[in-house]
Amino acid sequence: MGRTENSTAATYRFDAFELDGQRRTLRRSGADVDLRPLAFDALAFLVRHAGHVVSKDELIAAVWPGLVVTDDSIARCISDIRRALRDVDQKIIKTVPRRGYTLAVPATMEGPGVPHAELSEPPVAPAAKKDPGRPRLQMWMASGVVIGAVVAALIVGSLWTPWSARQRAQVAAARPALSIVVLPLASEGGDPAQDRLAAALTDEITIDLSRIPGTFVIASATANNYRGRGGDVRQVGGELGVRYVLNGGLVRLGDAVRLTLQLVDSETGRALWADRIDGELGDLPALYRRVTGTVARSLDLTLQEVETALARARPGADVQDQLLQARWLLQFNRTTPDSVQQARRLLERVGERDPASALAFALMAQTYNYDVSQRWLGQRGATREQWLQQADRLSERAFQLDPADARVVGVRGTTLALAGRSEQAVELLERQIALNRNDASAWFWLGYARCTLGRQEEAIAALAQARRLSPRDPNLNGMFVVTAAAHLYLGRDREALEWAQRSVLERPQHAVAHSWVAAAAANLGDTETARAALAEFRGRLPAYTISSFRDERLCANDLCRSQRVRYYAGLAKAGLPE
């Protein structure tokens, strides 16, 4: 796009921010702003092309070269940037419908040979026209690249191992889909406490991954045989019969320690995911607490995304492939009315072909729960009562088929919580957490159920745990808005407003989040903010009134109902009709 190599290492100033390309840091008024590596790369690309529209294809080529990236991944990346910039009104990073994104504020560059220059660049070249078949073609091409890489690895491998190419192919084909080994984490620095932490984290991550339904995880005792060997991950995968290898280590950096992790496809040798987590050398237990659970959730999202892409690419998808696709649409992606409907159709076909599939009926129930909780009933021509009855029937059937599956237990608990049977819901959701303590969704719905019982402090604690486990969760906006509700119910309008605004920033199209901004702002006497938020809400749900909210009967007892009066009062002050 016309930039020199020096531009990537230059320092840029825009709005109240300074982006240092060489040090890879973002600062606001001299204070560091936390931003993940991919989000930093995307922001840097937008800043280098300030004032011009950057298409999604150009962003993918710059930030995710050679990878198949979904629109949702791009949207989440942009959302991370806006959250870091506190760009609630999207005044800095603007979305240009059907074209891409643009940095909408002036930016200057300082660097070698460019002491202080306004960015001015030829307009971004228009992206090649897309045709409707292109995403599918890209998926098939990507699959072809993966298959080609596997074949090439097999041919080269035959030159230095006694196995024949046919035997290697048989081993690869026999590897379970969600199979993984966690190699012992390396520890550099010679600190015994750090060595113990590395060993403990290896065991903890292994245990956490084994709790994910459908995964095949090599035991730590076997993985420990690879300590210090530093072998080729493709060889490790072949010897253990697993598709994925997680490796990494702890490195001492002065008074700090850094954990680096990388997930690798053992068939291709390609890195699929990587992360780094920093901690203080004097407080290693704090690093341990930060890592446990969060790594498993991140890996679960990555593994499901990769396996779903492979399932889509396979012709004549079987029942398991269809279940995998439906799970991705509902649990690992930002849901939309269309994606929920698509998942429901997939699950109906699975239910017809396999009437004993508890997970299929549980997920089918969840599609109705999503319609209810997101208030998409008008698009379905259904009432809340009709859809809750459907969810109740399907979740009960799933629970009768397999009451030991954590996912089934969770959906049954969610259904009961939405129906106002929250005491039973809490019992089931706590059982789900006992089966899989790292399920962020279970902690979210437990927080929701406690909120409907008036147990707001307990609700806030559960929601905080959900966010800790999955800080980039597709339902992060939901976690924020229920946290806002709990604070407003307790009379903490300032905290409620902050959480509600975070929800809006995370997902502006979520109508109800705007209503919580309006109610909290009105209770604080901020009329301007309240009316602006109410206008956003009514633009998305124009038929909704205070009575509409009352008729939902979300509270499960009198304590919650007495707390919820503050919400209705705030909406009335903001101007919502009774």
Secondary structure, 3 states (H helix, E strand, C coil): CCCCHHHHHCEEEECCEEEECCCCEEEECCEECCCCHHHHHHHHHHHHCCCCCECHHHHHHHHCCCCCCCHHHHHHHHHHHHHHHCCCCCCCEEEECCCEEEECCCEEEEECCEEEEECCCCCCCCCCCCCCCHHHHHHHHHHHHHHHHHHHHHHHHCCCCCCCHHHHHHHHHHCCCCEEEECCCEEECCCHHHHHHHHHHHHHHHHHHHCCCCCEECCHHHHHHHCCCCCCHHHHHHHHCCCEEEEEEEEEECCEEEEEEEEEECCCCCEEEEEEEEEEHHHHHHHHHHHCCHHHHHHHHHHHHHHHHHHHHCCCCCHHHHHHHHHHHHHCCCCCHHHHHHHHHHHHHHHHHCCCCHHHHHHHHHHHHHHHHCCCHHHHCCCHHHHHHHHHHHHHHHHHHCCCCHHHHHHHHHHHHHCCCHHHHHHHHHHHHHHCCCCHHHHHHHHHHHHHCCCHHHHHHHHHHHHHHCCCCCCHHHHHHHHHHHHHHCCCHHHHHHHHHHHHHHCCCCHHHHHHHHHHHHHCCCHHHHHHHHHHHHHHCCCCCHHHHHHHCCCCCHHHHHHHHHHHHHHHHHCCCC
